Amino acid sequence: MPDAVVIGAGPNGLVAANRLADAGWSVRVLEEQPEPGGAVRSGELVEPGFTSDLFSAFYPLAAASPAIARLELERHGLRWARSRTAVAHPAPDGTCATISTDLEETVGSLERFATGDGEAWRRLYALWERVGGHVLAMLTSPLPPVRPAARIATSLPPAQLMRLARMGALGVRRLADETFTGPAGGRLLAGNALHADLMPEVAPSAVYGWVLCSLAQQVGFPVSEGGSGRLTDALIGRLRSRGGEVACGSRVTRVLVERGRAVGVEIDGGELVTARRAVLADVDAPQLYRDLVPEQAVGERVLDDIGRFQFDNATVKVDWTLDGPIPWSSPEARDAATIHVAEDMELLTRHAAELVTGRIPAEPYLVLGQYSPVDPTRMPAGKEVAWAYTHVPHEIRGDAGPDGLEGRWDERETEAIAGRIEDQVERLAPGFRSLIRARHVFTPPSLEATNRNLRNGALNGGTAQLHQQLVFRPIPGLGRPETPVRRLYLCSASIHPGGGVHGGCGEAAARAALVRERARRTAIAVGGAAAAAAVAAARRRG
Ligand SMILES: Cc1cc2nc3c(=O)[nH]c(=O)nc-3n(C[C@H](O)[C@H](O)[C@H](O)COP(=O)(O)OP(=O)(O)OC[C@H]3O[C@@H](n4cnc5c(N)ncnc54)[C@H](O)[C@@H]3O)c2cc1C
């Protein structure tokens, strides 16, 4: 019997498993899919000889995360590859805002748009240099993150601390208006903020934009050389070297609960796997509370709150193999691995408003990845492998574009949305279409079929909006990995700090399990000592 069972071999499940194995626990990870990795997988998705990242691709969070750094995955085969231009935001007028890992280049890019904007970025980034390490520590600390918060407070003079706190209440549009006079800074901040399902006008989009742009500056937007699957391979190789096991094709259908404690799981087909010390679930919160744990063990209040749980937007992703690099009109965009495709802040607001009102965006905002500037091992010489994703609403009430899409995602609709995505790229890179060799399209249902956590194509395990952050994630009052069932911990992106490959959720859950086990052992030891003392005293009394 293992000490711990981990349900799901996504990055959070694997970080948790590694942490427990480091503490000497025996760990078995049970994964439903035929291969591990969750949303961190790669393979020849489109065409033999071309390696695509099936889901996540760029790992600034992983490269900077203390939870991942601690694992020293480089010793297990992980190699980061970086393009010097981390992210580019080209526009139809031929201009292109960029963040380079060289601060002077970023400053220069912004200065070309408006005098003073480069210096404004230098100041915003200086703030990150002072507190960024503590911000990242907050991401991997269970709530409340007392120590990193205290360190932030002591790193800054009171006035600057208040300004930082105020940034938490800002939309990214306002931050850009207050900071820059030209459009480039706003494009960069908002393009990054909208990796989460936030409108440029609402908090905490300013913080999201600042954190991601600062990470782009600090560590770049690295990829895992050879494919994102290598990151998963490193996590698994490390786990196995410490005796951990990973079993694929094992869907957990039930968490076994006895006297309010999780004692194991049942796998599809009826096999029971018991766990001596803990069960950790790398599954989305609604699956855990509605489908896996018996209703009476969860309780009415939690089930009621889970009824209000909100997933982040649905997603459509297109992967291409190409006969050559994408011919961006802006030369700067050719050097970047990550491109944001959106004319300007107005388009981002329109895109977000269409999503909020249930319409499929007419001109979708794209996050696009291209590998020739960063990892040429992925394709034959002179060729290119690339992808772009955009968001669509979960409940579709209409199509803001001309195709009458209804969210059926049949062949016609899949072709139409892929065509709309390709139009957006073609506008900035004339000739792009003629380079396409083949493509693969993930729609919301096909994303979910590859990983049930990607509910209807939701990427981040739940919305990033304020009402589901921090102590409200996944539900009010359960803002930690602990659940109402003793020895059962939620370790997926549905808990703080949410989506992204940073391992923070897995780290927090493993830590919670270890702390509880230590407390239990201490209690037993103290109880044992007290009992022994009582027996000795009774003997003395005769
Ligand atoms: C298209 C896409 C692009 C993204 N881009 C990026 C990016 O570039 N950078 C970044 O940092 N993040 C990105 N993300 C987000 C990031 O990948 C996720 O936030 C992260 O993978 C969440 O990790 P996780 O371990 O919580 O869950 P997941 O990665 O979703 O893994 C969960 C695992 O649990 C398994 N599972 C679920 N239920 C069961 C069950 N009942 N029994 C057994 N197994 C089960 C699933 O099959 C899956 O393998 C992207 C996500 C997607 C989908």
PDBQT file of the ligand as one rigid body, heavy atoms in Angstrom, charges set to zero:
ROOT
HETATM    1  C1  LIG A 601      -3.961  24.860 -24.871  1.00  0.00    +0.000 C 
HETATM    2  C2  LIG A 601      -3.299  25.247 -23.576  1.00  0.00    +0.000 A 
HETATM    3  C3  LIG A 601      -2.246  26.153 -23.585  1.00  0.00    +0.000 A 
HETATM    4  C4  LIG A 601      -1.639  26.514 -22.397  1.00  0.00    +0.000 A 
HETATM    5  N1  LIG A 601      -0.527  27.322 -22.449  1.00  0.00    +0.000 NA
HETATM    6  C5  LIG A 601       0.205  27.488 -21.322  1.00  0.00    +0.000 A 
HETATM    7  C6  LIG A 601       1.518  28.035 -21.403  1.00  0.00    +0.000 A 
HETATM    8  O1  LIG A 601       2.035  28.293 -22.503  1.00  0.00    +0.000 OA
HETATM    9  N2  LIG A 601       2.205  28.206 -20.249  1.00  0.00    +0.000 N 
HETATM   10  C7  LIG A 601       1.687  27.858 -19.016  1.00  0.00    +0.000 A 
HETATM   11  O2  LIG A 601       2.353  28.055 -17.981  1.00  0.00    +0.000 OA
HETATM   12  N3  LIG A 601       0.454  27.301 -18.925  1.00  0.00    +0.000 NA
HETATM   13  C8  LIG A 601      -0.284  27.090 -20.028  1.00  0.00    +0.000 A 
HETATM   14  N4  LIG A 601      -1.489  26.451 -19.964  1.00  0.00    +0.000 N 
HETATM   15  C9  LIG A 601      -2.071  26.142 -18.642  1.00  0.00    +0.000 C 
HETATM   16  C10 LIG A 601      -1.408  24.957 -17.964  1.00  0.00    +0.000 C 
HETATM   17  O3  LIG A 601      -1.082  23.960 -18.893  1.00  0.00    +0.000 OA
HETATM   18  C11 LIG A 601      -2.324  24.378 -16.888  1.00  0.00    +0.000 C 
HETATM   19  O4  LIG A 601      -2.721  25.407 -16.003  1.00  0.00    +0.000 OA
HETATM   20  C12 LIG A 601      -1.609  23.285 -16.102  1.00  0.00    +0.000 C 
HETATM   21  O5  LIG A 601      -1.302  22.192 -16.948  1.00  0.00    +0.000 OA
HETATM   22  C13 LIG A 601      -2.471  22.799 -14.947  1.00  0.00    +0.000 C 
HETATM   23  O6  LIG A 601      -1.823  21.713 -14.358  1.00  0.00    +0.000 OA
HETATM   24  P1  LIG A 601      -2.618  20.653 -13.471  1.00  0.00    +0.000 P 
HETATM   25  O7  LIG A 601      -1.620  19.660 -13.030  1.00  0.00    +0.000 OA
HETATM   26  O8  LIG A 601      -3.407  21.378 -12.443  1.00  0.00    +0.000 OA
HETATM   27  O9  LIG A 601      -3.700  19.976 -14.445  1.00  0.00    +0.000 OA
HETATM   28  P2  LIG A 601      -3.575  19.266 -15.863  1.00  0.00    +0.000 P 
HETATM   29  O10 LIG A 601      -2.358  19.672 -16.563  1.00  0.00    +0.000 OA
HETATM   30  O11 LIG A 601      -4.872  19.529 -16.529  1.00  0.00    +0.000 OA
HETATM   31  O12 LIG A 601      -3.458  17.719 -15.504  1.00  0.00    +0.000 OA
HETATM   32  C14 LIG A 601      -4.496  17.012 -14.881  1.00  0.00    +0.000 C 
HETATM   33  C15 LIG A 601      -4.312  15.535 -15.134  1.00  0.00    +0.000 C 
HETATM   34  O13 LIG A 601      -5.256  14.810 -14.346  1.00  0.00    +0.000 OA
HETATM   35  C16 LIG A 601      -5.810  13.769 -15.136  1.00  0.00    +0.000 C 
HETATM   36  N5  LIG A 601      -7.126  13.413 -14.565  1.00  0.00    +0.000 N 
HETATM   37  C17 LIG A 601      -8.216  14.199 -14.439  1.00  0.00    +0.000 A 
HETATM   38  N6  LIG A 601      -9.209  13.515 -13.859  1.00  0.00    +0.000 NA
HETATM   39  C18 LIG A 601      -8.733  12.275 -13.604  1.00  0.00    +0.000 A 
HETATM   40  C19 LIG A 601      -9.305  11.115 -13.005  1.00  0.00    +0.000 A 
HETATM   41  N7  LIG A 601     -10.549  11.085 -12.547  1.00  0.00    +0.000 N 
HETATM   42  N8  LIG A 601      -8.512  10.000 -12.890  1.00  0.00    +0.000 NA
HETATM   43  C20 LIG A 601      -7.229   9.987 -13.333  1.00  0.00    +0.000 A 
HETATM   44  N9  LIG A 601      -6.655  11.062 -13.924  1.00  0.00    +0.000 NA
HETATM   45  C21 LIG A 601      -7.409  12.206 -14.050  1.00  0.00    +0.000 A 
HETATM   46  C22 LIG A 601      -5.904  14.377 -16.520  1.00  0.00    +0.000 C 
HETATM   47  O14 LIG A 601      -6.030  13.388 -17.519  1.00  0.00    +0.000 OA
HETATM   48  C23 LIG A 601      -4.597  15.144 -16.585  1.00  0.00    +0.000 C 
HETATM   49  O15 LIG A 601      -3.545  14.339 -17.055  1.00  0.00    +0.000 OA
HETATM   50  C24 LIG A 601      -2.113  26.029 -21.140  1.00  0.00    +0.000 A 
HETATM   51  C25 LIG A 601      -3.164  25.114 -21.132  1.00  0.00    +0.000 A 
HETATM   52  C26 LIG A 601      -3.739  24.700 -22.330  1.00  0.00    +0.000 A 
HETATM   53  C27 LIG A 601      -4.836  23.674 -22.302  1.00  0.00    +0.000 C 
ENDROOT
TORSDOF 0
